[in-house]
Amino acid sequence: MLRSLTSRQFGLVSRSQLQERQISQRWIDNEIARGRLERLEPGVYRLAGSHADANQRALAALLAGRGTSALSHSSASALWQVPGYRFEPVHVTRLRDTAHSGATPATTHHPRLFLAEHLTELDGLPVLRPAPTCWSLATDGATMQRLERVIDNFLARRLMTTGQLADSVREFAGRGRRG
């Protein structure tokens, strides 16, 4: 059971995922004591011996928060393979009312507008779709020139249409919003 779950999650599992499967904290503690699990973040565990990489660190940051979250900002841009963006440090967007299990190495953002249709999965990681990624960069201080390059990249690669971009302008642009 543990291997099947962690194999889909870069060797990781969260406490809440284990509890959903009726796994007790005592069992988790025993697996840690035996060296089969390693505590990676508060409430996030790694299967001993699993390969540590940037995807695993990103998913650990996502799992550390309970509820809906996704890679955003420069991390999303890098995952979408936009030139000039790095995956780390990890940026995560969460719902404003989402609890999280404490400190995480990720920069966490809580936008006013964060809907299920803003999300997709890429390379096994929840990530903002291209249009919301553009908005996340705009609100984080990206220059107009850099933002234009990101938009051009998404359009040229057919990851986003001008219609989707126009829809996102209507959706995101509003009074009191930066960008």
SEZA-528601 format. One record per residue (C-alpha): residue number from 1; residue in three letters; x, y, z. Coordinates in nm, 2 decimals. Example, Ala and Ser with C-alpha at 12.3 -4.5 7.8 and 13.67 -1.06 7.14 Angstrom:
BEGIN
ATOM;pos;code;u;v;w
ATOM;1;ALA;1.23;-0.45;0.78;
ATOM;2;SER;1.37;-0.11;0.71;
! end
This chain:
BEGIN
ATOM;pos;code;u;v;w
ATOM;1;MET;0.00;0.00;0.00;
ATOM;2;LEU;0.27;0.25;0.10;
ATOM;3;ARG;0.49;0.17;-0.20;
ATOM;4;SER;0.20;0.21;-0.45;
ATOM;5;LEU;0.11;0.55;-0.31;
ATOM;6;THR;0.47;0.68;-0.28;
ATOM;7;SER;0.55;0.55;-0.63;
ATOM;8;ARG;0.30;0.81;-0.78;
ATOM;9;GLN;0.44;1.09;-0.55;
ATOM;10;PHE;0.82;1.09;-0.60;
ATOM;11;GLY;0.86;0.87;-0.29;
ATOM;12;LEU;0.64;1.09;-0.06;
ATOM;13;VAL;0.33;1.06;0.15;
ATOM;14;SER;0.15;1.30;0.38;
ATOM;15;ARG;0.02;1.22;0.73;
ATOM;16;SER;-0.33;1.31;0.61;
ATOM;17;GLN;-0.30;1.06;0.32;
ATOM;18;LEU;-0.20;0.79;0.57;
ATOM;19;GLN;-0.47;0.88;0.81;
ATOM;20;GLU;-0.73;0.86;0.53;
ATOM;21;ARG;-0.61;0.50;0.49;
ATOM;22;GLN;-0.66;0.43;0.86;
ATOM;23;ILE;-0.29;0.44;0.93;
ATOM;24;SER;-0.21;0.55;1.29;
ATOM;25;GLN;0.05;0.79;1.41;
ATOM;26;ARG;0.20;0.50;1.61;
ATOM;27;TRP;0.25;0.30;1.28;
ATOM;28;ILE;0.41;0.61;1.12;
ATOM;29;ASP;0.64;0.65;1.42;
ATOM;30;ASN;0.74;0.28;1.41;
ATOM;31;GLU;0.82;0.31;1.04;
ATOM;32;ILE;1.04;0.61;1.11;
ATOM;33;ALA;1.21;0.43;1.40;
ATOM;34;ARG;1.28;0.13;1.16;
ATOM;35;GLY;1.43;0.36;0.90;
ATOM;36;ARG;1.16;0.29;0.64;
ATOM;37;LEU;1.02;0.64;0.65;
ATOM;38;GLU;1.20;0.97;0.69;
ATOM;39;ARG;1.03;1.29;0.82;
ATOM;40;LEU;1.09;1.54;0.54;
ATOM;41;GLU;0.85;1.83;0.64;
ATOM;42;PRO;0.60;1.86;0.92;
ATOM;43;GLY;0.34;1.60;0.81;
ATOM;44;VAL;0.53;1.48;0.51;
ATOM;45;TYR;0.73;1.16;0.49;
ATOM;46;ARG;0.97;1.02;0.23;
ATOM;47;LEU;1.01;0.65;0.17;
ATOM;48;ALA;1.37;0.57;0.28;
ATOM;49;GLY;1.60;0.54;-0.02;
ATOM;50;SER;1.38;0.73;-0.26;
ATOM;51;HIS;1.56;0.97;-0.49;
ATOM;52;ALA;1.57;1.33;-0.37;
ATOM;53;ASP;1.53;1.59;-0.64;
ATOM;54;ALA;1.36;1.92;-0.72;
ATOM;55;ASN;1.02;1.75;-0.80;
ATOM;56;GLN;1.03;1.57;-0.46;
ATOM;57;ARG;1.11;1.90;-0.28;
ATOM;58;ALA;0.83;2.08;-0.47;
ATOM;59;LEU;0.57;1.80;-0.39;
ATOM;60;ALA;0.68;1.81;-0.02;
ATOM;61;ALA;0.60;2.18;-0.01;
ATOM;62;LEU;0.26;2.11;-0.17;
ATOM;63;LEU;0.18;1.82;0.07;
ATOM;64;ALA;0.29;2.02;0.37;
ATOM;65;GLY;-0.03;2.23;0.32;
ATOM;66;ARG;-0.36;2.06;0.35;
ATOM;67;GLY;-0.62;2.13;0.07;
ATOM;68;THR;-0.58;2.28;-0.27;
ATOM;69;SER;-0.24;2.41;-0.37;
ATOM;70;ALA;-0.03;2.43;-0.68;
ATOM;71;LEU;0.31;2.54;-0.80;
ATOM;72;SER;0.30;2.90;-0.92;
ATOM;73;HIS;0.51;3.20;-1.01;
ATOM;74;SER;0.86;3.12;-1.12;
ATOM;75;SER;0.82;2.75;-1.02;
ATOM;76;ALA;0.52;2.71;-1.25;
ATOM;77;SER;0.71;2.90;-1.53;
ATOM;78;ALA;1.01;2.67;-1.50;
ATOM;79;LEU;0.79;2.36;-1.50;
ATOM;80;TRP;0.62;2.49;-1.82;
ATOM;81;GLN;0.98;2.52;-1.95;
ATOM;82;VAL;0.97;2.90;-2.00;
ATOM;83;PRO;1.33;3.01;-2.06;
ATOM;84;GLY;1.48;3.22;-1.78;
ATOM;85;TYR;1.29;3.08;-1.49;
ATOM;86;ARG;1.42;2.85;-1.22;
ATOM;87;PHE;1.21;2.58;-1.04;
ATOM;88;GLU;1.37;2.67;-0.70;
ATOM;89;PRO;1.31;2.83;-0.47;
ATOM;90;VAL;0.97;2.67;-0.48;
ATOM;91;HIS;0.66;2.90;-0.51;
ATOM;92;VAL;0.32;2.75;-0.40;
ATOM;93;THR;-0.02;2.91;-0.43;
ATOM;94;ARG;-0.28;2.79;-0.17;
ATOM;95;LEU;-0.64;2.88;-0.10;
ATOM;96;ARG;-0.66;3.16;0.16;
ATOM;97;ASP;-0.85;2.94;0.41;
ATOM;98;THR;-0.62;2.64;0.36;
ATOM;99;ALA;-0.45;2.52;0.68;
ATOM;100;HIS;-0.09;2.42;0.65;
ATOM;101;SER;0.12;2.21;0.88;
ATOM;102;GLY;0.38;2.48;0.97;
ATOM;103;ALA;0.71;2.59;0.82;
ATOM;104;THR;0.78;2.50;0.47;
ATOM;105;PRO;1.08;2.58;0.25;
ATOM;106;ALA;0.84;2.72;-0.02;
ATOM;107;THR;0.73;3.08;-0.07;
ATOM;108;THR;0.36;3.06;-0.02;
ATOM;109;HIS;0.11;3.28;-0.18;
ATOM;110;HIS;-0.26;3.32;-0.10;
ATOM;111;PRO;-0.44;3.51;-0.39;
ATOM;112;ARG;-0.79;3.64;-0.36;
ATOM;113;LEU;-0.89;3.44;-0.66;
ATOM;114;PHE;-0.79;3.08;-0.69;
ATOM;115;LEU;-1.02;2.84;-0.86;
ATOM;116;ALA;-1.01;2.47;-0.96;
ATOM;117;GLU;-1.01;2.57;-1.33;
ATOM;118;HIS;-0.68;2.75;-1.27;
ATOM;119;LEU;-0.50;2.42;-1.20;
ATOM;120;THR;-0.37;2.13;-1.40;
ATOM;121;GLU;-0.11;1.86;-1.35;
ATOM;122;LEU;0.22;1.86;-1.53;
ATOM;123;ASP;0.50;1.60;-1.47;
ATOM;124;GLY;0.30;1.47;-1.17;
ATOM;125;LEU;0.28;1.80;-1.00;
ATOM;126;PRO;-0.02;2.03;-0.95;
ATOM;127;VAL;0.06;2.36;-1.13;
ATOM;128;LEU;-0.12;2.68;-1.24;
ATOM;129;ARG;-0.23;2.68;-1.60;
ATOM;130;PRO;-0.04;2.92;-1.83;
ATOM;131;ALA;-0.28;3.22;-1.80;
ATOM;132;PRO;-0.29;3.22;-1.42;
ATOM;133;THR;0.08;3.17;-1.42;
ATOM;134;CYS;0.12;3.50;-1.61;
ATOM;135;TRP;-0.10;3.67;-1.35;
ATOM;136;SER;0.11;3.52;-1.07;
ATOM;137;LEU;0.42;3.66;-1.23;
ATOM;138;ALA;0.26;4.00;-1.28;
ATOM;139;THR;0.15;4.03;-0.92;
ATOM;140;ASP;0.50;3.93;-0.81;
ATOM;141;GLY;0.67;4.23;-0.99;
ATOM;142;ALA;0.77;4.08;-1.33;
ATOM;143;THR;0.87;4.36;-1.57;
ATOM;144;MET;0.64;4.41;-1.86;
ATOM;145;GLN;0.91;4.30;-2.10;
ATOM;146;ARG;0.96;3.97;-1.91;
ATOM;147;LEU;0.59;3.91;-1.89;
ATOM;148;GLU;0.55;3.97;-2.26;
ATOM;149;ARG;0.82;3.71;-2.32;
ATOM;150;VAL;0.63;3.46;-2.10;
ATOM;151;ILE;0.30;3.53;-2.28;
ATOM;152;ASP;0.47;3.50;-2.62;
ATOM;153;ASN;0.63;3.17;-2.52;
ATOM;154;PHE;0.29;3.02;-2.40;
ATOM;155;LEU;0.12;3.14;-2.72;
ATOM;156;ALA;0.39;3.02;-2.96;
ATOM;157;ARG;0.39;2.68;-2.80;
ATOM;158;ARG;0.01;2.67;-2.81;
ATOM;159;LEU;-0.01;2.62;-2.43;
ATOM;160;MET;-0.25;2.92;-2.41;
ATOM;161;THR;-0.47;3.10;-2.66;
ATOM;162;THR;-0.54;3.47;-2.69;
ATOM;163;GLY;-0.90;3.39;-2.59;
ATOM;164;GLN;-0.78;3.23;-2.27;
ATOM;165;LEU;-0.55;3.53;-2.20;
ATOM;166;ALA;-0.85;3.77;-2.27;
ATOM;167;ASP;-1.07;3.57;-2.04;
ATOM;168;SER;-0.81;3.58;-1.77;
ATOM;169;VAL;-0.78;3.96;-1.80;
ATOM;170;ARG;-1.16;3.98;-1.74;
ATOM;171;GLU;-1.13;3.73;-1.45;
ATOM;172;PHE;-0.82;3.86;-1.27;
ATOM;173;ALA;-0.81;4.23;-1.35;
ATOM;174;GLY;-1.00;4.42;-1.09;
ATOM;175;ARG;-0.99;4.70;-0.85;
ATOM;176;GLY;-0.72;4.67;-0.58;
ATOM;177;ARG;-0.52;4.41;-0.77;
ATOM;178;ARG;-0.15;4.47;-0.86;
ATOM;179;GLY;-0.03;4.38;-1.20;
! end
